Amino acid sequence: MPENLHTDRLKTIFSEHLAYDKSLISEDSAIIGDMGADSLDCVEILMSVECEFNITITDDEAETVKTFGAALKLLGTKTGEV
């Protein structure tokens, strides 16, 4: 997926919440493994994404988000940009 405004905004949310270097985030970055998040962090990040982009993420959708790329793809689907 090409870099775009959503990618940058999403990277900012992840990096600020996890105190993780934004430049190290790639589509393959595992949220729990690579970025050091725990399950509560994941919930809080997705809540921030919902607020930032004015979308709703269901519990079933949230369970599929294991990598940054999966989060980006879900965001694209929710905003109609995929």
Wavefront OBJ file of the C-alpha trace (Angstrom):
o trace
v 0.000 0.000 0.000
v 1.539 3.365 -0.948
v 2.370 5.985 1.645
v -0.497 8.427 1.962
v -2.015 10.775 4.500
v -3.828 7.912 6.249
v -0.583 5.954 6.527
v 1.213 8.860 8.151
v -1.652 9.661 10.534
v -1.978 5.994 11.511
v 1.784 5.703 12.094
v 1.587 8.780 14.302
v -1.184 7.245 16.415
v 0.781 4.017 16.862
v 4.114 5.706 17.558
v 2.710 8.223 20.035
v 0.667 5.662 21.928
v 3.465 3.093 22.123
v 6.462 5.454 22.232
v 7.724 3.532 19.200
v 9.901 5.058 16.475
v 7.590 5.967 13.606
v 10.315 5.304 11.034
v 10.469 1.646 12.118
v 6.805 0.965 11.406
v 6.135 -1.043 8.253
v 3.108 -2.926 6.986
v 4.624 -6.138 8.369
v 5.195 -4.717 11.861
v 3.394 -6.889 14.409
v 1.554 -4.677 16.858
v 2.099 -6.942 19.845
v 5.407 -8.550 18.829
v 7.411 -5.840 17.080
v 5.944 -2.709 18.617
v 5.669 -4.049 22.150
v 1.944 -3.478 22.585
v -0.241 -5.549 24.871
v -3.929 -6.291 24.372
v -5.015 -3.162 26.253
v -2.735 -1.037 24.054
v -4.401 -2.559 20.988
v -7.856 -1.624 22.257
v -6.749 1.919 23.091
v -5.055 2.365 19.710
v -8.138 1.197 17.830
v -10.304 3.526 19.908
v -7.978 6.388 18.955
v -8.235 5.375 15.293
v -12.032 5.374 15.551
v -11.996 8.907 16.990
v -9.352 10.252 14.605
v -11.043 8.963 11.459
v -14.676 9.047 12.657
v -15.216 5.332 11.993
v -16.508 2.361 13.970
v -14.476 -0.830 14.306
v -16.389 -3.913 15.405
v -14.939 -6.435 17.841
v -14.693 -8.993 15.019
v -12.766 -6.515 12.865
v -10.494 -5.577 15.767
v -9.548 -9.230 16.265
v -8.140 -9.352 12.717
v -5.734 -6.454 13.288
v -2.410 -8.079 14.130
v -0.064 -5.935 12.024
v 0.198 -2.298 11.033
v -0.664 -3.313 7.472
v -3.872 -4.984 8.658
v -4.817 -1.808 10.533
v -4.076 0.272 7.440
v -6.127 -2.040 5.224
v -9.069 -1.946 7.639
v -8.851 1.847 7.771
v -8.861 2.010 3.971
v -11.919 -0.225 3.831
v -13.732 1.838 6.461
v -12.957 5.135 4.768
v -13.633 3.826 1.260
v -10.066 4.308 0.087
v -9.240 0.697 -0.811
l 1 2 3 4 5 6 7 8 9 10 11 12 13 14 15 16 17 18 19 20 21 22 23 24 25 26 27 28 29 30 31 32 33 34 35 36 37 38 39 40 41 42 43 44 45 46 47 48 49 50 51 52 53 54 55 56 57 58 59 60 61 62 63 64 65 66 67 68 69 70 71 72 73 74 75 76 77 78 79 80 81 82
